[in-house]
């Protein structure tokens, strides 16, 4: 009889342990998508230079391009631009034609080189652009602005995103039957929510995904400033 009771008690205890292990913990969560922003003045400019030489023979056109590109490189160095910030991206040579009297007329051989410039002293931009435009063999294009410390500015944008997420969650708590929050997950890519209850039940209880601001965008220029945005996904447990 004692052996039977002992076996029965053991089975009951194991049953209780199994039930507690399988039963999911009941808690509520809120997922916040937040976009942080940092706006600052640019301190770096980038642009492209296209240098052309049109001559009647291949040999003369090639030599013209060599001479003109060497002159241009010396000019750029004299502006204080470092050699590492002068990048040749393409060199081409093609036959050039023009349309005259309803027929194509051969003009010569057009050799060209494209150079990508990074100007780290943005205060010199007006002077450099003006002098380069005076060269009839040059074409300038693709002027853009950026900042030399994008990584640190991006980190500041993430901090701003977290602050916004915390502020929004605090406001939501004033409208919900909860008063405390705790961060469960945080990431800069979309994360899955820790939802022990069904999605339908969460929506009935009024706890759904909240979104702050718009989708993350790449660096853009607005009113003469560089705008850096960073997106965070933050999941909170509330109680």
Backbone torsions as a table, in degrees:
resi	resn	phi	psi	omega
1	UNK	NA	-42.5	179.1
2	UNK	-63.9	-39.6	179.9
3	UNK	-63.8	-37.6	179.5
4	UNK	-66.7	-40.8	178.6
5	UNK	-66.3	-41.2	179.3
6	UNK	-62.5	-41.2	178.5
7	UNK	-65.2	-40.4	179.4
8	UNK	-63.5	-42.5	178.5
9	UNK	-63.8	-39.6	179.5
10	UNK	-62.7	-42.8	179.1
11	UNK	-64.2	-41.3	178.7
12	UNK	-63.0	-42.2	179.0
13	UNK	-64.2	-43.6	178.3
14	UNK	-62.9	-37.7	178.1
15	UNK	-63.0	-39.7	178.3
16	UNK	-65.7	-42.0	179.9
17	UNK	-64.0	-40.5	-178.9
18	UNK	-65.9	-40.7	-179.9
19	UNK	-64.4	-41.6	-179.1
20	UNK	-69.0	-30.4	179.7
21	UNK	-73.4	-40.5	-175.9
22	UNK	-79.1	-27.7	-176.6
23	UNK	-68.2	121.7	-180.0
24	UNK	-70.9	145.3	176.8
25	UNK	-68.8	140.7	-177.9
26	UNK	-97.6	111.5	174.4
27	UNK	-152.2	158.0	-178.0
28	UNK	-102.5	145.7	178.3
29	UNK	-132.4	155.2	172.1
30	UNK	-129.1	131.9	175.7
31	UNK	-104.4	125.1	-179.0
32	UNK	-113.2	130.5	170.0
33	UNK	-105.5	118.2	-173.1
34	UNK	-127.1	139.8	178.5
35	UNK	-115.5	118.5	177.0
36	UNK	-96.0	152.5	-177.6
37	UNK	-134.4	143.6	171.3
38	UNK	-134.4	129.3	-178.5
39	UNK	-120.3	131.0	-177.8
40	UNK	-149.1	165.5	176.8
41	UNK	-76.1	139.5	178.5
42	UNK	-69.5	150.3	175.1
43	UNK	-127.5	5.2	179.1
44	UNK	-135.7	138.1	174.9
45	UNK	-122.5	146.2	175.8
46	UNK	-128.9	146.9	176.3
47	UNK	-159.1	167.7	-179.9
48	UNK	-112.7	145.9	174.2
49	UNK	-119.4	129.4	174.9
50	UNK	-114.1	117.6	-178.2
51	UNK	-106.9	129.3	-176.9
52	UNK	-124.3	147.4	172.3
53	UNK	-135.9	119.3	178.8
54	UNK	-111.0	114.3	-178.8
55	UNK	-136.2	162.4	-175.3
56	UNK	-73.9	-25.0	-179.7
57	UNK	-119.9	153.5	179.6
58	UNK	-61.5	-44.8	-176.5
59	UNK	-61.8	-46.2	-178.5
60	UNK	-66.8	-38.3	179.4
61	UNK	-64.7	-43.2	178.9
62	UNK	-63.7	-44.2	-178.9
63	UNK	-66.1	-38.0	177.0
64	UNK	-59.7	-43.0	-179.0
65	UNK	-65.0	-41.0	178.1
66	UNK	-61.2	-47.5	-177.9
67	UNK	-64.9	-47.0	-177.7
68	UNK	-66.1	-38.3	179.9
69	UNK	-69.0	-35.0	175.8
70	UNK	-65.8	-41.7	176.8
71	UNK	-62.2	-42.7	179.8
72	UNK	-64.2	-42.3	179.9
73	UNK	-61.5	-43.1	177.9
74	UNK	-63.2	-38.0	179.3
75	UNK	-64.5	-43.7	-179.5
76	UNK	-65.3	-40.2	177.6
77	UNK	-64.1	-34.3	179.9
78	UNK	-68.8	-21.5	175.8
79	UNK	-77.1	-8.0	-177.5
80	UNK	95.0	7.1	177.0
81	UNK	-79.0	131.0	-179.1
82	UNK	-75.0	153.4	-178.4
83	UNK	-60.2	-34.9	179.3
84	UNK	-66.5	-18.6	179.7
85	UNK	-96.8	9.5	176.1
86	UNK	-115.3	101.2	-172.5
87	UNK	-114.8	120.1	175.0
88	UNK	-81.2	121.4	-176.0
89	UNK	-103.2	-21.9	178.0
90	UNK	-162.4	150.1	173.5
91	UNK	-132.9	127.8	-175.5
92	UNK	-136.1	155.8	171.1
93	UNK	-143.0	128.5	-178.4
94	UNK	-141.3	156.9	171.1
95	UNK	-74.7	141.1	-178.8
96	UNK	-115.8	133.8	179.7
97	UNK	-126.8	155.8	172.4
98	UNK	-130.4	158.6	-177.0
99	UNK	-100.9	116.5	-179.8
100	UNK	-136.5	134.4	176.3
101	UNK	49.2	47.4	176.4
102	UNK	63.1	28.7	176.8
103	UNK	-153.2	157.1	178.2
104	UNK	-80.3	134.1	178.5
105	UNK	-120.0	126.8	-179.0
106	UNK	-70.9	125.4	-179.8
107	UNK	-95.2	-35.9	-177.0
108	UNK	150.8	-162.7	-178.9
109	UNK	-106.7	122.2	-177.9
110	UNK	-103.0	111.6	175.8
111	UNK	-103.3	142.4	-176.4
112	UNK	-145.7	157.2	177.1
113	UNK	-139.2	138.2	178.7
114	UNK	-112.6	129.7	-176.2
115	UNK	-124.9	133.0	179.2
116	UNK	-101.4	124.1	-174.2
117	UNK	-111.7	134.3	171.0
118	UNK	-112.3	115.2	-178.0
119	UNK	-103.5	109.6	-174.8
120	UNK	-90.3	-8.2	172.3
121	UNK	-112.7	89.8	-171.5
122	UNK	-66.4	-18.2	178.9
123	UNK	-67.2	-18.6	-179.8
124	UNK	-90.3	-0.2	-172.2
125	UNK	-60.2	-46.4	-177.9
126	UNK	-60.2	-45.5	-179.2
127	UNK	-63.5	-47.2	-177.3
128	UNK	-65.1	-44.9	-179.6
129	UNK	-61.7	-42.6	-178.4
130	UNK	-62.5	-45.6	-177.8
131	UNK	-68.2	-39.0	-179.0
132	UNK	-69.1	-35.3	-179.7
133	UNK	-66.1	-21.6	178.4
134	UNK	-71.8	-15.9	178.9
135	UNK	-83.5	116.3	-176.0
136	UNK	-67.8	-20.1	-179.8
137	UNK	-83.9	-4.6	-174.2
138	UNK	-109.4	147.4	169.7
139	UNK	-128.7	131.6	-179.8
140	UNK	-106.7	141.2	-178.7
141	UNK	-157.7	173.5	172.3
142	UNK	58.4	39.8	177.0
143	UNK	-68.0	128.7	179.9
144	UNK	-145.1	159.8	-177.6
145	UNK	-121.9	147.5	177.2
146	UNK	-152.7	-167.8	-178.7
147	UNK	-132.2	146.6	-175.5
148	UNK	-75.8	-15.2	-177.7
149	UNK	-120.5	53.6	-177.1
150	UNK	-64.9	-36.0	-178.0
151	UNK	-63.3	-46.9	-179.7
152	UNK	-68.1	-35.2	177.0
153	UNK	-67.2	-35.9	176.6
154	UNK	-63.7	-40.3	177.6
155	UNK	-62.4	-39.6	177.2
156	UNK	-63.5	-36.0	178.6
157	UNK	-66.1	-36.8	176.8
158	UNK	-64.6	-40.9	177.7
159	UNK	-61.8	-41.5	178.1
160	UNK	-63.3	-38.8	178.7
161	UNK	-63.5	-41.5	179.0
162	UNK	-65.7	-40.2	177.9
163	UNK	-61.1	-42.5	179.0
164	UNK	-64.7	-39.3	178.8
165	UNK	-63.6	-43.2	178.8
166	UNK	-63.6	-42.0	-179.6
167	UNK	-63.5	-44.4	179.9
168	UNK	-64.4	-42.1	-179.7
169	UNK	-62.5	-41.7	177.5
170	UNK	-60.5	-38.9	178.5
171	UNK	-68.0	-38.6	179.0
172	UNK	-65.6	-35.4	-179.1
173	UNK	-63.5	-28.1	178.7
174	UNK	-68.9	-19.4	179.9
175	UNK	-103.4	-1.3	-176.9
176	UNK	-117.4	159.2	175.4
177	UNK	-77.8	58.1	179.1
178	UNK	-154.3	153.8	-177.1
179	UNK	-135.0	-9.0	-177.8
180	UNK	-123.9	149.9	177.7
181	UNK	-135.4	153.1	177.6
182	UNK	-147.7	131.2	-179.2
183	UNK	-72.3	125.8	175.8
184	UNK	-96.7	-44.8	-178.4
185	UNK	-141.6	153.3	175.3
186	UNK	-151.5	138.1	-179.7
187	UNK	-161.9	161.3	178.1
188	UNK	-97.3	4.6	169.0
189	UNK	-124.6	160.4	-175.1
190	UNK	-61.4	131.8	-177.5
191	UNK	-115.2	154.2	178.1
192	UNK	-80.6	144.4	-177.1
193	UNK	-82.2	148.0	175.7
194	UNK	-88.0	87.1	-173.6
195	UNK	-117.0	96.4	178.5
196	UNK	-70.9	-19.3	179.4
197	UNK	-101.5	163.8	-178.3
198	UNK	-67.6	154.5	178.7
199	UNK	-61.5	-38.8	-179.8
200	UNK	-62.9	-40.5	-179.6
201	UNK	-66.7	-39.5	178.9
202	UNK	-63.0	-40.7	180.0
203	UNK	-67.1	-33.9	177.1
204	UNK	-66.7	-38.0	-179.7
205	UNK	-76.3	-11.9	177.4
206	UNK	90.9	15.1	179.2
207	UNK	-108.4	103.0	-178.2
208	UNK	-129.6	-177.6	-179.8
209	UNK	-76.7	128.6	177.1
210	UNK	-105.8	146.4	-177.2
211	UNK	-124.9	134.7	178.6
212	UNK	-109.5	127.4	176.0
213	UNK	64.4	-160.8	-172.4
214	UNK	-102.9	-177.4	178.3
215	UNK	-62.8	152.2	177.9
216	UNK	-64.9	138.3	178.9
217	UNK	-125.4	160.4	177.8
218	UNK	-74.9	174.8	-178.2
219	UNK	-59.8	132.9	-178.8
220	UNK	-135.0	154.7	177.6
221	UNK	-98.4	126.4	-180.0
222	UNK	-138.5	118.0	177.9
223	UNK	54.6	42.7	176.1
224	UNK	76.9	14.1	179.4
225	UNK	-125.7	159.4	175.0
226	UNK	-95.0	126.4	-179.1
227	UNK	-109.0	119.1	179.3
228	UNK	-109.7	129.1	179.9
229	UNK	-121.1	147.3	178.4
230	UNK	-141.9	136.1	-177.7
231	UNK	-106.8	134.7	174.9
232	UNK	-123.2	143.7	169.3
233	UNK	-111.7	122.5	-176.2
234	UNK	-125.8	126.9	176.3
235	UNK	-107.6	129.8	-179.7
236	UNK	-114.4	141.4	164.4
237	UNK	-92.5	131.7	-179.9
238	UNK	-119.5	147.2	-179.2
239	UNK	-156.0	NA	NA
